[in-house]
Amino acid sequence: MKNKFCDVQNITINNKNLNQRIDNFLSLKLKKVPKSFIYRILRKGEVRVNKKRIKPFYKLTIGDVVRIPPSYFFKENKKISLIKKNRIDFLNKIILYEDDFIIALNKPSGIAVHGGSGINFGVIEALRALRPNFSFLELVHRLDKDTSGVLLIAKKRSTLRSLHDQLRNKHVKKDYLTLVYGIWPSNLNIIKVPLVKKISKYGKFMVCADTNGKISETHFQVKEYFKYSTLMKVNPITGHTHQIRVHALHAGHPILYDKRYGNDLSDDNFMITELNRLFLHACSITFIHPQTKKSMCIKAPLDELLQRCLFNLRN
């Protein structure tokens, strides 16, 4: 693998990058640099905005001066590129919708949306590799690695800005399907519990309910009862990391096979499900199309494993 050294850069932010997260901004500027490198230089404070350290989720404003430290632009050889291509061709098979402004994918469980934290590349890096002629491809929102379902990618900066405005103003509606442990109370429809990110004693990143955390609200609706579990439709009003999973746990009904926030469900009651993954699926997203200005709803069908799980429970 060959690399090319790049000197320090100081970039002044204008309207083009207004409200963009600093990690996404760096990914765009340093396209050949691994995502793990970007988060590392942010964590170490090597990236500065107005000469100050910032977090990866810092949103840029007009006039900000971003200092990007010396870095390496990595150039992959043909052999590595071919290996990656063979692993990412599946993306063409999971496109739900595409036009000149957006791409909607039905992301499988077990695949990260972007690289970092030991992951070489995720959905967005793979999509860029598949579409090398596209000058702009950015995630509109995120899904947990273990969560499946509809994922939006913007093909234009103006599209990304419009959809981020809709997300910020709560004009985007996301619906999820999830299977939780136990019988969910029919009158428990709204959970408003503040959430905070913490590091456990084992060094693992966790989200916990905490009165000093960020305001978080999730709406739950019972879809179907089974003997030992409940199928739920979930609408997160706010969009914090692991929000649905932690709110379900707080209610006393963790999501089935949630290895981070759930219970040990290896008993015979759940063998019939044939599950080996988190049952959390982003089944639809509704928004205003940035170009046509019309309401649009994109739906993602359940994968074969989740469909078989429900079939087994019903029969």
N, C-alpha and C positions, 0 to 999 in steps of 0.2 A: 504494500500500500504506500503510495507516494503522498507527500503532503507539501503544502505551500504555506509559508509563514505570512501572517498579516499583522501590520503594525497597529498601534493604538488608534482607535477611532473616537471622535467626539461628534455626535449627531444631535442637531437641534430639531425638536419635534414640531411639526406643523399639523394642519387639519387632516392630512392623509392618515396620520397615526393617532389621532385623538381618541382617548378612552381604550386604546389597545393595551392588553396586559404586557408587561415587560418581557415575560418568558416567550410569549408569542412573537413579540417584536424581534427578539434576539434570534428566534428560530428562522424568521424570515430573512434577517440580515446574514446569518451564518448557516446557510442551507446545508452545507456539507459537514457541519460540526455535529457530533452526536448530542442528543438531548441531555444525556447525563452530564456532559461537559458544561452545558448551559446552566443547569441547576447547581453544579459545583461552583462555578465562578460567581453565581448569585449568592450562594450560601457563604462563600468566603469574603464577600464584599468587594470582589474585584470589578464588578459592574457598579457604577455609581450614577445616580441621577441628581443633578445639581450638587455634585460632590458629596452626596449622602448615600449610605447603604439603603437598599430597598428589598422588599420581599418579592417572590416570584409573581404574586398576584397584584402587584402595584400597577395602577392604570395611569398611562401617560397623559399629560396635559400639554396644551400648546405652550411652547417656550422652554419646556424641559430640555436640559442638555444631558444626553446619555453618553457616558464614557464606556466604551467597549475595550477590554484589555487585549493585548496581543494574543492571537489564537492561530490554530492551524486549520486550513481548509483541506479536508480529506478527499482524495481522489481514489475511488475504488477501481481495481483492475477488473477486466472482463469476466474472469472466473467468479469473483465474489458477486458481481452484478447478476450473473446468470443464476447463481444459487438463490439469491434473494428473489429474482423474478419467478423462479419455480415455486417459491413459497408464498408469493403475493398475487399470483394470477387469479386466485379464488375471489378476489374483490370484484372482478367483473361479473361474477355470478350472484352477488348479493346486493346489487344496485336496485333500489326500489323505484327511484325517480331521478331524472337528470334533465336539466335544461341549460341555458347559457349562464345561469346565475347560481344554481345550487345543485348539489348531489346529495341524495339521501340513500344511506346504506342500512341494511339489516345486520348490524354487527353481531358476530357470534360471541358466545361466552368464552372467556379464557384468552382473549386478545385485547391488549391495551390500545387505547386510542392514540397514544403517542409514546415515543421512546423515553427512556430515563429510568433511574433506580435499578440498573442492571439489565434493562430491556433494550436491546439493540435498536429496534424500530417498532413502531406501532402502525395503526391504520393510516394516519396522516402521512407518515414517511413512506409507507408502501404505496399509497395512492399517488404521491408525487413521483415515485419511481415508475409507476405505470403510465403516468401522464407527464412525461418530461417536457412537453411543449407548452404546458400550462404555466404561465408566469405567476399565478396566484392560486393557492389552495390552502384554506385555513379551517380549522375546527370551529363551528359555531358554538358548540357546547361539548360537554364531556359525559361519558358513561364509565362507571367502574369497570375494571378489567373483567370481573366475573359477571357483570350485567350484560344481557343481550338486548337487541332491539334497535329502533330507528335512531340514526345518528346523522346530523346535518353537517355538510361541508360547504363553505362559501367559495365561489369561483371568482369573485370580485371584491375589492376592498369596500366599495359602497354597499354591497350586499351584506357583508359581515357587519358593517356599522349599523345598518338598518335592523338586522336581526338581534344584534346586541342591545340596541335601544328597546326593542320589543321585549326582550328578556328582562331588562332592567325595570321596565314599566309594567311587568307582569301581564303582557299581552300575548304571551306564548303559553299554550296549555299542553302539558305533557301528561299522558296517562300510562300507568304501568299495571301489569298483572303480576301478582305475587302469591305464593302459597305459604301460609304461616302455620306455625305449630299451635295446636289446640283449637278451641271453639271461640272465635272472636265475638265479643258482645255486640249485638245488633245496634245498640244505642251509642257505641263508641265510634263516632264519625270524624271527629277533628282532634288532632293532637298538636298542641302548641307548647313545645318544650325547647328552651334555648340549648344550643349545642356549642361545644368547644373542642378544639383539637388538642390532644395530649400525646405524650410519649410514655408508653408503659414501662415497667421496671425491666422488661425484656428487650427494650429498645424498639418495640413495634409501634407504629403510628396508629392511634385510635381516636375515635370521636365519642365524646361522652355528654350526657345530659348535665347541664350546669347552669345555675341561675345567672352566672356572670357571662354566659356564652352569647352567641348570636341568636337573635330572634328567629325561630324556625316554626313553620306550620305545614302540616301534611293532612290531607283529607283521605279517609278510608271508607270504602263501601263494600259490604259483603256481597259476593257474587254467587258463592255456592259453598254449602257445608258438606264436609266429609266426616268420617267417624272420629279421626284424630287431628284433623287439620281444616283450614278454611281458605278458600280461594278469594282473593281480594282485588278490587280495582283501586288503584292509588293515584292521587293527584297531588304532587308536591307544590305548594304555593310559593315557598322559597326554594332555593336550589343549592343547598349546602352539601358538602362532601358526606356521603354515607347517610344522608338524612333519613331516607325511608327505612333503612336497615336499623338505625339506632332508635327511631320512633317506634318501630314494631317491637323491638326488644324492650323499650320502656313500657309498652302496653302489656308486657308479659307474654307476647306471642312472636318470638323471633322467626325470621324467614327460614324455611327449611334449607338445610345444608349450607347455612351461612357459617363458614369456618371461623370468621373473625368475631361475629356478634351472636352466634346462635348456640344451640345446645348440641350435645352428642346424640345424634338421631340414628344411631346404628342398630336400634332395637328392631324386633320383628314387625312392629306396627308400620314401619316405613320401608321395609324391604320391597313391598309390592310396587312402590313408586318407580323403582329402577333408577332413581336420581343419583347423580354423582357430582352435581353442581348446584350453585345458588339458583333458586327459583325466583328470579326477578327479571322481568322483561319489559322494556319500553315499547308498548304496543302501538302508540300513536303520538303524533305531535301536530298541533294546530297553530298556524301563524298567518300573518299577512304577507303575501308574496311581495318582495321589495320592488319588483318591476310592474306587475299587473295590478297591485294593490287590492287583490281579491283574497278572501280567506281560503286557506288551503290546509287540508288534513292529509297527512301521510301515515299509512298504517303498516306495521311490520308483523307478519304472521309468526306464531310460535314455531320454534324449531321442532324437529322430529322427537327429540328426547322429552321436551316439555309436553308435547301433545300426547305422547305415549304414557307419561306420568298421569295425566288427567284421565285418559282412557282407562288405565288400570284402576284408579281410584273409583271411577264411576261404575266399573264392572266387577 
